[in-house]
Amino acid sequence: MNNAIAIASVCIKELYRRKDFYVLFVLSALLTIMAGSGSFFNDVNASRYLKELCLLLIWISALVIAVTTAARQIPAEREQRTIFPLLAKPVSRWELIFGKFLGCWFATGIALVMFYALLALVSGLHEHSWPLLNYFQAMWMQWVMLAIVVAMTILGSIVFAAPSSNSTIILVVVLGILFLGAYLHQLAQGMPQPSQTIATVIYFIIPHLEHFDLRVYVVNDLGLVSWRFIGEEFLLALTYTLFFLYAAWALFRRKALNT
């Protein structure tokens, strides 16, 4: 565990030395501050729409940070040939996989805290209300969802050679699940066999990332989500995350490092 934590700390430092995080944060900050000027239009809905836009940008920014950071971890170690002294510490391949996952996930979590803290501050000063538990639930569920995404990306970094192709494929898959995952079962009803069976099976085995999206509760002030639901989704996300990490380790332990 100490080895995994040490590897994770390196990943966190690496993220905040890169400029892409700061670019995304500045863009999010600018649009978030725009939400504070919603009263300029004397329209409550204008502020609501801007808040929805800010939350969407937070989702996009965090997703990009998570995928791009996780996609380059293993390939960068192999390309720079630092993986050989790292595994000679000795550090097992599972500790390397798990440490890279922890580092990327915690780095993304720190970014989320900064994004949501700014949004809560600006929105609170504008609306004179501080639904911190609502923001916490939305942030927590998004962070839990990103654990699945990071684990998927690390698995992809073992399968695909280039970080760019891995990032593109993972982003397409994640966006496809977010936008179509909830309707895949309905779409399957109008398909001929065997496409209907295949689509139905995919519907039941994919991680339904859309369940972790609580933006509508924050934007429309719908109150808190059931903590039982949050706990159940967390356990489900933990299952998918461990599955993808185990698959990554199973492939990585059989993969030659010099190829």
C-alpha positions as CSV (number, residue, x, y, z in Angstrom):
1,M,0.0,0.0,0.0
2,N,2.9,2.4,0.7
3,N,4.3,1.8,-2.7
4,A,0.9,2.5,-4.3
5,I,0.5,5.7,-2.3
6,A,4.0,6.9,-3.3
7,I,3.2,6.2,-7.0
8,A,-0.2,8.1,-6.6
9,S,1.6,11.1,-5.1
10,V,3.8,11.3,-8.2
11,C,0.7,11.3,-10.5
12,I,-0.9,14.1,-8.5
13,K,2.2,16.3,-8.7
14,E,2.4,15.5,-12.5
15,L,-1.1,16.7,-13.1
16,Y,-0.6,20.1,-11.4
17,R,2.6,20.7,-13.3
18,R,0.7,20.5,-16.6
19,K,-1.0,23.6,-18.2
20,D,-4.1,21.8,-19.4
21,F,-5.6,21.7,-15.9
22,Y,-5.2,25.4,-15.4
23,V,-6.6,26.2,-18.8
24,L,-9.7,24.2,-18.0
25,F,-10.0,25.7,-14.6
26,V,-9.8,29.3,-15.9
27,L,-12.4,28.6,-18.5
28,S,-14.7,27.0,-15.9
29,A,-14.1,30.0,-13.5
30,L,-15.0,32.5,-16.2
31,L,-18.3,30.8,-17.0
32,T,-19.0,30.2,-13.3
33,I,-18.5,33.9,-12.6
34,M,-21.0,34.6,-15.5
35,A,-23.6,32.8,-13.4
36,G,-23.2,35.5,-10.8
37,S,-24.3,38.2,-13.3
38,G,-27.6,36.4,-14.0
39,S,-29.5,39.1,-12.1
40,F,-28.3,41.6,-14.8
41,F,-31.1,40.2,-16.9
42,N,-33.7,40.3,-14.1
43,D,-34.6,36.8,-15.0
44,V,-34.3,33.9,-12.5
45,N,-34.2,31.4,-15.3
46,A,-31.2,33.0,-16.9
47,S,-29.2,32.3,-13.7
48,R,-30.5,28.7,-13.7
49,Y,-29.5,28.2,-17.3
50,L,-26.0,29.6,-16.7
51,K,-25.6,27.4,-13.6
52,E,-26.5,24.4,-15.8
53,L,-23.9,25.5,-18.3
54,C,-21.3,25.8,-15.6
55,L,-22.1,22.3,-14.3
56,L,-21.9,20.9,-17.8
57,L,-18.4,22.5,-18.2
58,I,-17.3,21.0,-14.9
59,W,-18.4,17.6,-16.1
60,I,-16.6,18.0,-19.4
61,S,-13.4,19.4,-17.8
62,A,-13.2,16.7,-15.1
63,L,-13.8,14.0,-17.7
64,V,-11.1,15.3,-20.0
65,I,-8.7,15.6,-17.0
66,A,-9.4,12.1,-15.8
67,V,-9.1,10.4,-19.3
68,T,-6.1,12.3,-20.5
69,T,-4.2,11.9,-17.2
70,A,-4.9,8.2,-16.9
71,A,-4.2,7.4,-20.6
72,R,-0.6,8.5,-20.5
73,Q,0.5,6.9,-17.2
74,I,1.6,3.5,-18.3
75,P,2.7,4.4,-21.9
76,A,4.8,7.3,-20.5
77,E,6.6,5.0,-18.1
78,R,7.3,2.5,-20.8
79,E,8.4,5.1,-23.4
80,Q,10.8,6.8,-20.9
81,R,11.9,3.4,-19.7
82,T,11.4,4.4,-16.1
83,I,9.1,1.4,-15.6
84,F,12.1,-0.9,-15.2
85,P,13.7,0.7,-12.2
86,L,10.2,1.3,-10.8
87,L,9.4,-2.4,-10.9
88,A,12.8,-3.2,-9.5
89,K,12.2,-1.3,-6.2
90,P,10.6,-3.9,-5.8
91,V,7.1,-2.7,-6.8
92,S,4.7,-5.3,-8.1
93,R,2.7,-4.7,-11.2
94,W,-0.5,-4.6,-9.2
95,E,0.9,-1.9,-7.0
96,L,1.9,0.1,-10.1
97,I,-1.6,-0.3,-11.6
98,F,-3.4,0.6,-8.3
99,G,-1.0,3.5,-7.6
100,K,-1.6,5.0,-11.0
101,F,-5.3,4.6,-10.5
102,L,-5.3,6.3,-7.0
103,G,-3.1,9.1,-8.3
104,C,-5.3,9.9,-11.2
105,W,-8.5,9.5,-9.2
106,F,-7.4,11.7,-6.3
107,A,-6.0,14.3,-8.7
108,T,-9.3,14.5,-10.4
109,G,-11.0,14.7,-7.0
110,I,-8.9,17.7,-6.1
111,A,-9.9,19.4,-9.4
112,L,-13.5,18.7,-8.7
113,V,-13.3,20.3,-5.2
114,M,-11.9,23.4,-6.7
115,F,-14.5,23.5,-9.5
116,Y,-17.5,23.0,-7.1
117,A,-16.1,25.3,-4.4
118,L,-16.0,28.2,-7.0
119,L,-19.5,27.3,-8.3
120,A,-20.9,27.2,-4.8
121,L,-19.3,30.5,-3.8
122,V,-20.5,32.4,-6.8
123,S,-24.0,30.9,-6.8
124,G,-24.3,31.4,-3.1
125,L,-23.4,35.1,-3.3
126,H,-25.9,35.6,-6.1
127,E,-28.8,33.5,-4.8
128,H,-28.1,34.0,-1.0
129,S,-28.5,30.3,-0.4
130,W,-25.9,27.7,0.4
131,P,-27.1,24.1,-0.4
132,L,-23.8,22.6,0.4
133,L,-25.1,19.1,0.8
134,N,-26.6,19.2,-2.7
135,Y,-23.2,20.3,-4.1
136,F,-21.5,17.6,-2.0
137,Q,-23.8,14.9,-3.3
138,A,-23.3,16.0,-6.9
139,M,-19.6,16.2,-6.6
140,W,-19.3,12.9,-4.8
141,M,-21.4,11.1,-7.4
142,Q,-19.3,12.6,-10.2
143,W,-16.1,11.6,-8.5
144,V,-17.3,8.0,-8.0
145,M,-18.3,7.9,-11.6
146,L,-14.8,9.1,-12.6
147,A,-13.3,6.2,-10.7
148,I,-14.9,3.9,-13.3
149,V,-13.7,6.1,-16.1
150,V,-10.1,6.2,-14.8
151,A,-10.1,2.4,-14.3
152,M,-11.4,1.9,-17.9
153,T,-8.7,4.3,-19.2
154,I,-5.9,2.4,-17.4
155,L,-7.2,-0.8,-18.9
156,G,-7.3,0.9,-22.3
157,S,-3.7,2.0,-21.8
158,I,-2.7,-1.7,-21.6
159,V,-4.7,-2.6,-24.7
160,F,-4.0,0.4,-27.0
161,A,-0.5,1.5,-27.7
162,A,-1.0,5.2,-28.2
163,P,-2.5,7.5,-25.4
164,S,-4.3,9.5,-28.1
165,S,-6.2,6.5,-29.5
166,N,-6.9,5.3,-26.0
167,S,-8.3,8.7,-24.9
168,T,-10.4,9.0,-28.0
169,I,-11.9,5.6,-27.6
170,I,-12.6,6.0,-23.9
171,L,-14.2,9.4,-24.4
172,V,-16.4,8.0,-27.2
173,V,-17.5,5.1,-25.1
174,V,-18.2,7.2,-22.0
175,L,-20.1,9.8,-23.9
176,G,-22.1,7.0,-25.7
177,I,-23.0,5.5,-22.3
178,L,-24.0,8.9,-20.9
179,F,-26.2,9.9,-23.8
180,L,-27.5,6.5,-25.0
181,G,-27.0,4.1,-22.1
182,A,-30.4,4.8,-20.5
183,Y,-32.2,4.3,-23.8
184,L,-30.4,1.3,-25.2
185,H,-32.9,-1.1,-23.9
186,Q,-35.8,0.8,-25.6
187,L,-33.8,1.0,-28.8
188,A,-33.3,-2.7,-28.7
189,Q,-37.0,-3.4,-28.8
190,G,-37.1,-2.2,-32.5
191,M,-34.1,-4.1,-33.6
192,P,-34.2,-7.5,-35.4
193,Q,-32.6,-10.6,-33.9
194,P,-29.8,-11.1,-33.0
195,S,-29.1,-7.4,-32.7
196,Q,-31.9,-7.0,-30.2
197,T,-30.4,-9.7,-27.9
198,I,-26.9,-8.2,-28.2
199,A,-28.1,-4.7,-27.4
200,T,-30.1,-5.9,-24.4
201,V,-27.1,-7.8,-23.0
202,I,-24.9,-4.7,-23.5
203,Y,-27.6,-2.6,-21.7
204,F,-27.4,-4.8,-18.6
205,I,-23.6,-5.2,-18.4
206,I,-22.4,-1.7,-19.1
207,P,-21.9,0.7,-16.2
208,H,-24.7,3.2,-16.4
209,L,-22.8,6.4,-15.8
210,E,-25.8,8.5,-16.3
211,H,-27.1,7.4,-12.8
212,F,-24.3,9.5,-11.3
213,D,-25.4,12.7,-12.9
214,L,-27.2,14.8,-10.2
215,R,-26.9,18.2,-12.1
216,V,-30.7,18.4,-12.4
217,Y,-31.1,18.3,-8.6
218,V,-28.7,21.2,-8.2
219,V,-30.0,23.3,-11.0
220,N,-33.7,23.0,-10.1
221,D,-33.2,22.9,-6.3
222,L,-34.9,19.5,-6.0
223,G,-33.4,18.7,-2.6
224,L,-31.2,15.9,-1.6
225,V,-31.0,12.5,-3.2
226,S,-31.6,9.5,-1.0
227,W,-28.4,8.5,0.8
228,R,-29.4,4.9,0.2
229,F,-29.3,5.4,-3.5
230,I,-25.9,7.1,-3.3
231,G,-24.6,4.1,-1.2
232,E,-26.0,1.6,-3.7
233,E,-24.4,3.4,-6.7
234,F,-21.1,3.6,-4.8
235,L,-21.0,-0.1,-4.3
236,L,-21.9,-0.6,-7.9
237,A,-19.2,1.8,-9.0
238,L,-16.7,0.0,-6.7
239,T,-17.5,-3.3,-8.4
240,Y,-17.0,-2.0,-11.9
241,T,-13.8,-0.2,-10.9
242,L,-12.3,-3.3,-9.3
243,F,-13.3,-5.3,-12.4
244,F,-11.5,-2.9,-14.8
245,L,-8.4,-2.7,-12.5
246,Y,-8.2,-6.5,-12.2
247,A,-8.5,-6.8,-16.0
248,A,-5.8,-4.2,-16.4
249,W,-3.5,-6.1,-14.0
250,A,-4.3,-9.5,-15.6
251,L,-3.2,-8.1,-19.0
252,F,-0.3,-6.1,-17.7
253,R,1.3,-9.0,-15.8
254,R,1.4,-11.0,-19.1
255,K,2.6,-8.1,-21.2
256,A,6.3,-7.7,-22.2
257,L,7.5,-4.3,-21.0
258,N,10.0,-3.9,-23.9
259,T,7.3,-4.2,-26.7
